[in-house]
Amino acid sequence: MKLSQLYINIKVTISAMLIVTAFSCNSAKSVIDSGVASDKLSAKQVIRQHEKNEADFKTMNARVAIDIIQGENEQGHTFSLRMEKDKVIWLSATLGMARMMITPEKVRFYNKIDNEFFDGDYKLLSDVVGVDLDFMKVQNILLGQSIYDLKDEPHQVSISGNSYALSPKDQNALIELFYLINPSHFKMDSLQLQQQLKKRMLQVDYSSYQEVKKQIIPENIRIIAVDDTDQVAITLEFKSVSLDGEVRFPFNIPEGYKEIEIK
């Protein structure tokens, strides 16, 4: 299914909810990049620092401004965002007109404007970005972490600009994967994934990070998903974030709504 067809089926507003999810900020402050990439670090050392600096929290509550550009169409929305790490990601549009809840088992959302709902697996998310996704991959993308376990196979490292360019020594013939790791805090500067045969590409760029309760989390993210000639660009700006407070995840699909089926 092409991106354009999918977006027509579920509306642009809901599409944003398919990619977004996570963050937080008790008196957050922007992180200043002061580190310099060194050619003396091995791939294993970069990986070790990247995994060591994964954000550690239990819950988060945030507001995020999202802009979506597809062709000549552009829309912007603000969402409330709540999360229990590794368990639930919850997203709600203004006045609850659209709401989404992601768990390791399911992807669910409803849209009050069109009286539609979806209750299914991760195929919907995977079709949007052109990559097989699960809960942990979605969470990691939005926390500036690698989407695959870097210890599963040998990697090589080089210097690109002022980032560590990390990639598998033996690239998969179907998927080419690259990470750019920041030398200051060892979070991702960029994730780049290409499927040449399917003419698909996913790129996630992290232009800035913020420090929240001694945790480093993204502040501004740009996601570009390409499927053949279709392209969608989504920017996320996290304006209000709090960690480890009490959170609730209300979610009930109203009666009489039409189910969206993805074939």
URSULTA-V297473 format. One record per backbone hydrogen bond with DSSP energy under -0.5 kcal/mol. CO is the residue of the C=O (numbers start at 1). NH is the residue of the N-H. E is the energy in kcal/mol with one decimal. If there is no record, write none. Layout:
CO/NH/E ; CO/NH/E
This chain:
2/6/-2.1 ; 3/7/-2.6 ; 4/8/-1.7 ; 5/9/-1.7 ; 6/10/-1.8 ; 7/11/-1.6 ; 11/15/-1.9 ; 12/16/-1.6 ; 13/17/-0.9 ; 14/18/-0.8 ; 15/18/-1.0 ; 15/19/-0.6 ; 16/19/-1.3 ; 16/20/-2.0 ; 25/27/-0.7 ; 25/28/-0.9 ; 25/241/-0.7 ; 26/213/-0.6 ; 29/211/-3.2 ; 31/33/-0.6 ; 32/34/-0.8 ; 38/41/-1.2 ; 42/46/-2.1 ; 43/47/-2.5 ; 44/48/-2.4 ; 45/49/-2.1 ; 46/50/-2.4 ; 47/51/-2.5 ; 48/52/-2.0 ; 49/53/-1.6 ; 51/54/-1.2 ; 55/57/-0.6 ; 58/85/-2.0 ; 59/244/-3.2 ; 60/83/-2.1 ; 61/242/-2.3 ; 62/81/-3.3 ; 63/239/-1.6 ; 63/240/-1.3 ; 64/79/-2.4 ; 65/237/-2.4 ; 66/77/-2.6 ; 67/235/-2.3 ; 68/75/-2.1 ; 69/233/-2.6 ; 70/73/-2.1 ; 73/70/-2.7 ; 75/68/-3.1 ; 77/66/-3.3 ; 78/94/-0.5 ; 79/64/-2.3 ; 80/92/-2.3 ; 81/62/-3.2 ; 82/90/-3.0 ; 83/60/-2.0 ; 83/85/-0.5 ; 84/87/-2.6 ; 84/88/-2.3 ; 87/104/-0.6 ; 88/84/-2.4 ; 89/102/-3.2 ; 90/82/-2.7 ; 91/100/-3.1 ; 92/80/-2.8 ; 93/96/-2.2 ; 94/97/-1.6 ; 97/112/-3.3 ; 97/113/-0.6 ; 98/93/-3.1 ; 99/110/-2.1 ; 100/91/-2.7 ; 101/108/-1.9 ; 102/89/-2.3 ; 106/103/-2.5 ; 107/120/-2.5 ; 108/101/-2.8 ; 109/118/-2.9 ; 110/99/-2.1 ; 111/115/-0.9 ; 111/116/-1.7 ; 115/258/-2.8 ; 116/111/-2.9 ; 117/260/-3.4 ; 118/109/-2.2 ; 120/107/-2.8 ; 121/124/-0.8 ; 122/126/-2.6 ; 123/127/-2.5 ; 124/128/-1.4 ; 125/129/-1.7 ; 126/130/-1.9 ; 126/131/-0.8 ; 134/138/-2.2 ; 135/139/-2.6 ; 136/140/-2.7 ; 137/141/-2.4 ; 138/142/-1.8 ; 139/143/-0.7 ; 140/143/-0.9 ; 140/145/-3.0 ; 141/144/-0.9 ; 144/188/-1.8 ; 148/150/-0.6 ; 149/152/-1.7 ; 154/169/-2.3 ; 156/167/-1.9 ; 158/160/-0.5 ; 158/165/-2.9 ; 160/163/-1.7 ; 162/183/-0.7 ; 163/160/-2.7 ; 163/165/-0.7 ; 164/166/-0.8 ; 164/181/-2.9 ; 165/158/-1.5 ; 166/179/-2.8 ; 167/156/-2.9 ; 169/171/-0.7 ; 175/172/-0.6 ; 176/194/-2.5 ; 178/192/-2.7 ; 179/166/-3.2 ; 179/181/-0.6 ; 180/189/-4.1 ; 180/190/-1.5 ; 181/164/-2.8 ; 182/186/-1.7 ; 187/182/-3.3 ; 189/206/-2.5 ; 190/180/-2.7 ; 191/204/-2.5 ; 192/178/-2.5 ; 193/202/-2.9 ; 194/176/-2.7 ; 194/196/-0.5 ; 195/199/-0.7 ; 195/200/-2.2 ; 196/199/-0.9 ; 199/228/-3.4 ; 200/195/-2.9 ; 201/226/-2.9 ; 202/193/-2.8 ; 203/224/-2.9 ; 204/191/-2.3 ; 205/207/-0.7 ; 205/222/-2.4 ; 208/219/-2.8 ; 208/220/-1.6 ; 209/31/-2.6 ; 210/212/-0.6 ; 210/217/-2.6 ; 211/29/-1.4 ; 212/215/-1.9 ; 215/212/-3.2 ; 215/217/-0.6 ; 217/210/-3.1 ; 219/238/-2.3 ; 220/207/-1.2 ; 220/208/-1.0 ; 221/236/-2.8 ; 222/205/-2.8 ; 223/234/-2.9 ; 224/203/-2.5 ; 225/232/-2.3 ; 226/201/-2.0 ; 227/230/-2.4 ; 230/227/-2.7 ; 231/71/-0.5 ; 232/225/-2.5 ; 233/69/-2.8 ; 234/223/-3.3 ; 235/67/-2.1 ; 236/221/-2.1 ; 237/65/-2.6 ; 237/239/-0.8 ; 240/63/-2.2 ; 242/61/-2.4 ; 254/257/-1.0 ; 258/117/-2.2 ; 259/261/-0.5 ; 261/263/-0.6
